[in-house]
């Protein structure tokens, strides 16, 4: 094995230190991104996890967990609601993650309805993505949302349903994002 000369070692250390110093100085020059105060979302992915039945849990039948991943940007970082905010006006009875579910019947997409014939509503609330006491700052990242579909115990051989979701989010100031469509995905069917 060949030994490096002490001069090479000192030059390499010096070059490495200079590159670290340059990176540190340049990071101070970076400006915050400028996003609109209305949230913007982009569909990233949809995936499904099959969960087998668990006889040790009441209601522990087989189910599909569908996870929708959205990329988000928000100019003032006011995304998400605390538990207390969910029970206060203007949020009482409203949701900040709004989902419309469509099912493919033949060649057309229709509103997805539960076994009782009611429109299925999977809208929900997600918690604050940054501390509520934080000063307004732009944020971006990925928001994952899960919806569970139980296998029908009344009709266990029901064919799968092909679903698609239309999603938008709201910030605490009630600014609404754009609407995005997911790709279709097959889940346990209702047997309708």
CORZI-V792568 format. One record per pair of residues at least 12 apart in sequence whose C-alpha atoms are under 8 Angstrom apart, sorted by the first residue. I is the first residue (numbers start at 1). GAP is how many residues later the second one is. If there is no record, write none. Layout:
i;gap
I;GAP
I;GAP
This chain:
i;gap
32;106
33;105
34;41
34;104
35;38
35;39
35;40
35;103
36;38
36;39
36;40
37;37
37;38
37;39
37;138
38;36
38;37
38;133
38;137
38;138
38;139
39;33
39;34
39;35
39;36
39;130
39;131
39;132
39;136
39;137
39;138
39;139
40;32
40;33
40;34
40;137
40;138
41;29
41;30
41;31
41;32
41;127
41;136
41;137
41;138
41;139
42;28
42;29
42;30
42;138
43;26
43;27
43;28
43;137
43;138
43;139
44;24
44;25
44;26
44;27
45;23
45;24
45;25
45;137
45;138
46;20
46;21
46;22
46;23
46;136
46;137
46;139
47;19
47;20
47;21
47;138
48;16
48;17
48;18
48;19
49;15
49;16
49;17
50;12
50;13
50;14
50;15
51;12
51;13
51;14
61;89
61;90
61;92
62;88
62;89
63;85
63;86
63;87
63;88
63;125
64;84
64;85
64;86
64;87
64;123
64;124
65;81
65;82
65;83
65;84
66;80
66;81
66;82
66;83
67;77
67;78
67;79
67;80
68;76
68;77
68;78
68;114
69;73
69;74
69;75
69;76
70;72
70;73
70;74
71;69
71;70
71;71
71;72
72;68
72;69
72;70
72;71
73;65
73;66
73;67
73;68
74;64
74;65
74;66
75;61
75;62
75;63
75;64
76;60
76;61
76;62
76;63
77;52
77;53
77;59
77;60
77;61
77;62
78;50
78;51
78;52
78;54
78;58
78;93
78;94
78;95
79;48
79;49
79;50
79;51
79;91
79;92
79;93
80;16
80;45
80;46
80;47
80;48
80;49
80;91
80;92
81;15
81;44
81;45
81;46
81;47
81;91
82;45
82;46
83;44
86;39
95;28
95;29
95;30
95;75
96;27
96;28
96;29
96;30
96;73
96;74
96;75
97;26
97;27
97;28
97;29
97;70
97;71
97;72
97;73
98;24
98;25
98;26
98;69
98;70
98;71
99;22
99;23
99;24
99;66
99;67
99;68
99;69
100;21
100;22
100;23
100;65
100;66
100;67
101;19
101;20
101;21
101;62
101;63
101;64
101;65
102;61
102;62
102;63
102;64
103;58
103;59
103;60
103;61
104;57
104;58
104;59
114;76
115;75
115;77
122;25
149;38
149;39
150;38
151;37
151;38
151;39
152;36
152;37
152;38
152;39
155;35
155;36
157;34
158;30
158;31
158;32
158;33
158;34
159;29
159;30
159;32
160;26
160;27
160;28
160;29
160;30
161;25
161;26
161;27
161;28
161;29
162;22
162;23
162;24
162;25
163;21
163;22
163;23
163;24
164;17
164;18
164;19
164;20
164;21
165;16
165;17
165;18
165;19
166;13
166;14
166;15
166;16
167;12
167;13
167;14
167;15
168;12
